[in-house]
Amino acid sequence: MHDAWIPLLLTLKVAGLATALNLFLGVGAGYALARWRFPGRELLDAMLTLPMVMPPTVLGYYLLVLIGSQGPIGAWLLQHFGIRLIFSWQAAVIAAAIVSFPLVFKAARAAFETVDPQLEDAARMAGISEWAVALRVSLPLAWRGILAGLLLAFARAMGEFGATLMVAGSIPGKTQTLSIAVYEAVQAGQDGTANLLVLVTSVACLAVLLLAGRLVPGRVLPRG
């Protein structure tokens, strides 16, 4: 069991932080596209949804270009703060957040679009600011759909492999998540370890999916 404990804790940390990032980024983007009308709105929606259909290795390559030591973001962080993102658990968080972002974004947009606009208009007529309307009216009415999306994103972040392997590598105890540990165990012929890791991953993801299904009966996956 010790072989599964360390990658499990790392996976939970990476998935938890990635989901926390998407709580702000995904919900904010979902609210903006659900409520605002502007040219190129659907194009932006397609671009934000792109990580859902793009191969993870392609996303990993883009991340390498951006946050690698020679990339614009990676070079700037290294030069000014001495931070090297590549092959770190922080890079794994970034990869997991990008891959799972569309699940939160699409769920949040769908949830906000089900909120009755008349309730928001009534709050505005009462003199409540736009921020207060979003936080005190829209968000409480849409929370079930948003939470379901967050749970699905957490499960997706737990299973992320391709992009994570490219930008974080497979360093035991530092960047080796459960999915990467399974791959390494199979490559090394360690069937017992691989079976244990697969079982732990399957049980954790199944529990998250069951919880998401209970929050939004009949709609486990977000609408397009």
TAPEBEL-V212057 format. One record per residue. RES is the residue in one letter. PHI is phi in degrees with one decimal (none if undefined). OMEGA is omega in whole degrees, -180 to 180 (NA if undefined). Layout:
res phi omega
RES PHI OMEGA
RES PHI OMEGA
This chain:
res phi omega
M none -180
H -60.9 -180
D -64.7 -179
A -94.8 -172
W -65.1 -176
I -66.0 178
P -65.0 177
L -65.3 180
L -62.8 179
L -65.0 179
T -62.7 179
L -63.1 179
K -66.3 -180
V -63.4 -179
A -66.6 179
G -64.5 180
L -68.7 177
A -62.5 179
T -68.4 177
A -63.4 176
L -61.5 -178
N -72.0 175
L -58.8 180
F -86.6 -175
L -71.1 -177
G -69.2 180
V -67.6 178
G -62.5 179
A -67.2 179
G -63.8 178
Y -65.8 -179
A -61.6 -177
L -78.1 177
A -78.5 -173
R -109.7 -175
W -102.0 176
R -115.0 -179
F -156.8 179
P -60.6 179
G 82.6 -177
R -60.6 -179
E -71.7 175
L -65.3 177
L -63.2 177
D -58.8 180
A -64.5 -180
M -66.6 179
L -71.5 179
T -87.5 -174
L -52.7 -180
P -59.6 180
M -71.5 -175
V -113.1 -179
M -76.1 177
P -56.4 -179
P -56.6 179
T -66.6 177
V -68.2 175
L -61.0 179
G -62.1 178
Y -64.4 178
Y -59.3 179
L -65.5 177
L -59.2 180
V -64.9 -175
L -83.6 -172
I -106.0 175
G -65.4 -176
S -60.0 179
Q -100.7 -179
G -78.9 -177
P -61.0 -180
I -79.1 -179
G -62.3 180
A -65.8 180
W -65.5 179
L -64.6 -180
L -69.0 -177
Q -72.2 -173
H -95.3 -176
F -126.2 -179
G 69.0 -178
I -96.7 176
R -110.4 -176
L -74.8 -172
I -63.2 -179
F 58.7 175
S -134.0 179
W -68.6 176
Q -64.6 176
A -65.0 176
A -63.5 178
V -64.3 180
I -61.3 180
A -62.2 -179
A -65.2 180
A -65.3 -179
I -68.0 -178
V -65.8 -176
S -92.2 -178
F -53.6 -177
P -59.0 -179
L -65.7 177
V -75.1 -178
F -60.0 -178
K -67.2 179
A -66.0 -180
A -67.3 179
R -61.2 179
A -62.9 -179
A -67.8 180
F -67.1 -180
E -71.5 177
T -86.6 179
V -74.2 -179
D -65.9 -180
P -61.4 -180
Q -65.3 177
L -66.7 178
E -68.5 179
D -64.1 178
A -63.8 178
A -66.2 178
R -65.6 179
M -66.1 178
A -81.4 177
G 92.3 180
I -80.0 -180
S -68.1 -178
E -62.4 178
W -63.6 -180
A -66.3 177
V -61.5 -179
A -63.9 -175
L -81.2 -173
R -101.1 -179
V -118.6 -174
S -65.5 -176
L -62.4 178
P -61.1 -180
L -78.9 -177
A -106.4 -168
W -64.6 -177
R -64.5 178
G -64.5 179
I -64.7 -179
L -64.6 176
A -61.4 177
G -63.3 178
L -64.7 179
L -66.0 177
L -63.5 178
A -65.2 177
F -61.9 179
A -63.9 179
R -65.4 178
A -65.2 178
M -64.0 -177
G -94.9 -178
E -61.9 -176
F -131.7 -169
G -60.4 -178
A -65.5 -180
T -63.3 -180
L -62.4 -177
M -72.7 -175
V -100.7 -178
A -112.8 -180
G 74.0 -179
S -132.1 -180
I -102.2 -177
P -55.2 179
G 83.2 -178
K -123.3 -179
T -131.6 -176
Q -83.5 179
T -80.2 -176
L -59.5 -177
S -63.6 178
I -70.8 178
A -63.6 176
V -62.3 180
Y -59.6 -179
E -65.0 180
A -65.3 179
V -65.8 179
Q -61.8 -179
A -87.6 180
G 75.0 180
Q -90.9 -173
D -64.4 -180
G -62.6 178
T -64.6 180
A -61.4 179
N -62.3 180
L -65.9 -180
L -64.8 178
V -63.2 180
L -63.9 180
V -61.9 -180
T -63.8 -178
S -63.3 -180
V -64.7 -179
A -63.9 -179
C -68.4 179
L -64.3 179
A -62.4 179
V -65.7 -180
L -64.9 178
L -63.9 179
L -65.8 178
A -63.7 179
G -65.7 178
R -71.6 180
L -70.3 -179
V -128.5 -179
P -57.8 175
G 82.0 179
R -145.8 179
V -80.0 179
L -96.9 179
P -66.7 178
R -74.6 179
G -79.9 NA
